[in-house]
Amino acid sequence: MTAFADVSFFPRNAKPLMSWRPYWAKRFGTAPYLPMSRAEMEQLGWDSCDVVLVTGDAYVDHPSFGMAVIGRVLEAQGFRVGIIAQPDWTSAEAFKALGRPNLFWGVTAGNMDSMINRYTADRKIRSDDAYTPGDVGGKRPDRAAIVYSQRCREAFKDVPIILGGIEGSLRRIAHYDYWSDKVRRSIVVDAKCDLLLYGNAERALVEIAHRLARREPVESITDVRGTAFVRRSAPQGWFEIDSTSVDEPGAVEPRINPYMTTAEQAAARGQGCSREDAPGSSAASAGQAPAGGQRASESVVRFLPNPSLRHKGAQPPRERSVIRLPSFEQVRSDPVLYAHANRVLHLETNPGNARALVQAHGEGAAARDVWLNPPPIPLTTAEMDWVFGLPYARNPHPSYADEQGGFEGATRIPAWEMIRASINIMRGCFGGCTFCSITEHEGRIIQSRSEDSIIAEVEDIRDKVKGFTGTISDLGGPTANMYRLGCKSPEIEAACRKPSCVFPGICQNLHTDHDPLIKIYRRARELPGIKKVLIGSGLRYDLAVQSPEYVRELVQHHVGGYLKIAPEHTEAGPLSKMMKPGIGNYDRFKQLFEKFSEEAGKKQYLIPYFIAAHPGTTDEDMLQLALWLKKNGFRADQVQAFYPSPMATATAMYHSGRNPLTRVRRHMRDPAEERVDVVRGERRRRLHKAFLRWHDPNNWPLLREALRDMGRADLIGNGRHHLIPSFQPATDGSYQTARRKNSTVASAAPGGGRRGSGTPTGDARSVAQGQPPRGRLLTQHTGLPPRAGAAGGSSPPRSGRGRPGKGRG
């Protein structure tokens, strides 16, 4: 297993990151922080920067922040790297702060897509930004990658622009944009960048930096994996595969046997011939074959073999093949072709067998192609250790310090607070959840660090992080328990084109041995000075139940009272569109969780997360989920509505109403190719969220109306078997939970703003003024006692929101 983790999975091994000869500026040494001003550059003895990175996030020198990783990787290659963080985008002046870059601009919107960062799933502007000092919103523009690229071009127009980050990755081809409700062009065209790097870009960026340093023109750098760029035509020697249409030939009529009479032909079709064999009739004469045994008006049909299939060598080599997707103009006007293009893109994501893709933008003289090279080769374990072992300061830049010189006051950066004591042990996810963008960015191949590298970082946090309390908040990644999991055969993995290794069931070629992860957990918690090691990343429980010993270790030593997992739904319809396991896997995990918690003598609780309004979810599905929640005693405070992120498979379902997980056809014949029920409109989205929060009196009027329309008025009443009561309590519209952050503030409408159907009963059991009596507090789980002080209005302990950039929304 160790050998499996330490070698490349693919026959085309890439050049190791550590093998490049350092650039001459290596002599300047390592900077304590990458400079953000000319004064800092002068202190380092620099007269200029080789690379200037522009980011929409505050600069935190920590390996969980993309710009810090890219900056330190380039610095280790010998380049002088400066950072311009959250610049004023209203003019180009802020982009001139560090002078002209010698090699290129590196541009990113930040750790999150700028539109997702600023807008909620209901398209409402957020008031906060976890990646900004003071949690202040509005410090980056909409579509920040495009705006920053434009300003960089204005500042120094002859400097190449290399665009990267998750915003660029998710918009590398024509994509549906939820906020404008239309299909937008590739960001390569809109940003007018010279190169786009998608996915984890260390390997590509290092190669490009060294080639630019050798004065190679950026226009000639077209052979680097994981890059996208504009070109006018395909180069010589490439084989183009046309995939611009989903149209198929219609039903083929049966060939006519030239030796059959007209009567026999009619009989074969179940028809008759009224003038059959009439003397001198045209029918009789038509039924007589000429002397040659064949009628003059017909000929024998000869079927010839396809010459391209005669021998295997005739197939074009994959490394020299490019698939032409439907053009931007086609997918913009035809949702079926959009779904088809999305399916093709996701089938070409395995670095071991992916082919290049090309998509035309524009028509006539303005036409040009956006060319996507195959994805980058994943980093080996040694390369991962090298990247995470670089000299990160693990703190925000000193310019963000408060009056006391710390980072916990008014200038605190919430995203850094969340990950300051957490460790990323791997990259990638082979779950393939259709609503998630991790796969499109990091890929399905798990890239794991070594055990020694992880333990060394734990010790580094213990010894160097100011204010460390002895608790590691997370040892995880995109998925907590995929560390060192992968295909049993490198050859099979390099050839596989499945979108998920765990749906509809766990692949027989996937090994699910959790022993290396268990060993890391045990070694970390036994270190001197470490009181607790928690697991905060999302858990794939269908994998976890394959290793009861892992569940035991997790439950008994790494859960802080609550464990968040994401079944997402209970019904087969929406789960099949999400590519998530059935609720039976959750039940099996819950049994193990409760068993091992009881063995340890601990009261611990599972907090399940669910998604409302996901494509493929009917109103009846949400009703069944609400009944399941009530039956199992859950009262969800946090409700996540489906958020159509760019390029996700579920977003293609949302836009097209088709299912790209199956073959996309214009005229569907197979029942498996059913149309997807798309939840659109504010009212229906509110209804699906209301089913998840069936216990909130503010939602009862909407639910009553919906249940009557669905013919389920039997669920309205005051008995235990009813979903919602028939009465409407007197309330000012507020709703208080154990977590103040999830509470609803009362409406400011004149006259008290009472919501409801207008038929309140004044029931004494109702929630009055948003203050339920002690012991009756609504929580995630009815079995949970109220947190100390919560009923009295004091702030409950702040729970983590997950690792930045790894949330489901």
C-alpha angles and dihedrals in degrees: 000000000000090000089050091057097044102053135065115262094216135074092228097070114196126227109270116252092233095054099073117107106246120250116254093256089071086097090076090070130212122329118224086225127002105258121260097181142038090250091060090047091054091050088056091048094247123145093186144358123251091205130019116199119205117198139173092219129077110262110260113171095221131117091241090066114079098215092052091052094047092045094050093045091054091044090054088054089058101261125134106237128191128185131218106192124195095342125191099266097193090092140009094249095092089054091060094059095106097033129240115335112236095217115013150322117256109207130188136157089223138255090322136043104267093231093051089045093055105033133054124227087267091055093251119143115254118230095211140052118198091202095058128081109260092016088268119164128220099045093124131046127245110271088014096183091061095045094047091049091052092050092048089053090050092049097050111358097187096057115099116246118219110192122201145145132090094298090059093043094054094046101043094119132028104302141182110256111208095197096056093029094228142092113270130201123259111286088236088070097040096045093041089218121165094228135008118207114202128193123009098345108191095108096046095042095051091051093046093048093053093046092050089048087057087057094252109158113251090228090065095053098094103126102070116115117238094032135116128196144153122267133167100224142359116273121248118276096036125120114220118212113202112225099155097117141046095195116125132192114273124244109311112232115230115263115253116245104230091210095060121097121233090256092052091049091051092047090052088057092046093252135120136230114221097190095046116156093353109163109260092000121145089234093057093046091046090054093057115090120221122251092273091062092249133088116243093233094056136052137195112267115230120200115209126198119251105258092212090063098048093096134005096241091068092072112100114250112260093227089060097040127099126190116219110218123203109283124258090255091053098049091043092060101030119054091190091060089046090057090047093051090049091052093050091049092053092047089057099055103096108101089213097063109005119132127212118268130213130191126186120229120191133004136253118359091350094056118121136160128240104217121202118195118210118280120280122270108258119253118260121235091259091053092047090052090050093051094048093041095062117118101272116173088215090216138090117269112281090245088074095056119124128228091285092050093251135109101230099082132072092321096052117141108219094203090057092047089056096053104028091103098030130097130212107219100175147004135224134039130227094192093098096204104183096221094052126087098200093095093051089053109032100022133227098278112098112231109196134190122226122262093245092052092052094047091048090056091050089055090046091056091046093052103035112027111097114233095015108166098196096264122115104207097204145003100188150083136208087329120017100218105040094089109142092350117137147119119323090225123048089202093055092045093052090052100040120113100178114130092221137024093205105042132118081000137339109290115248089229094056116096113215101192108148095181096106090053093047089052092053092049092051095044092049096050092048094057115114111258095023111114100173138005111201129192110223102163121096116278125223097217096185087064093041094058088060087070113042089179090061091051089050093051092046097047098042100043113014108044120092096206095289129060118193118212131164119227085160093197145359102221125087095227099063093032090058090053090049094044089231127144122259122269089255089077089056090052092052092049091047090055092053091044093053093042095053093041089055091048089055092046092240132135104222132161138209116229108202121202123211135189123226126206096015115162110270093032117123127198088251090055090054091048091053090049091051090051090049091051092051093045091052095043099246123148107184117213097178114059121183118200118203111274114202101222116190117277097001116138092237089054089056087053090050093051101039106028088228131111111240090189086079130044110292114230131172092224110036117215104162118077088224088066094067122155115261118243104235119203106222134161129051095261096054093044089051089050093054091049089047090057089057091050096041090147095062110099089212088068098048098088091054092045093048091054092046094048091052091049090050092050092247101117086133087080092062113088147081100272128104091251093057122094099215132010125252092232126078113218124223106260137153091225096264123128124194125201136179087264110061089204090065096046121111119235116225117261116260093218116136117266097033096298097242110184123211146078095302093253106101118167100195091232111190091225093060126110107263121206091341093292111114116192119267111281094023096077115141110241140168088270126025089222092062117099116230112271114253111278095002096112090050092058100255119137114269120226110285110248122207120266094208133263112318113263093016101086122115092243 
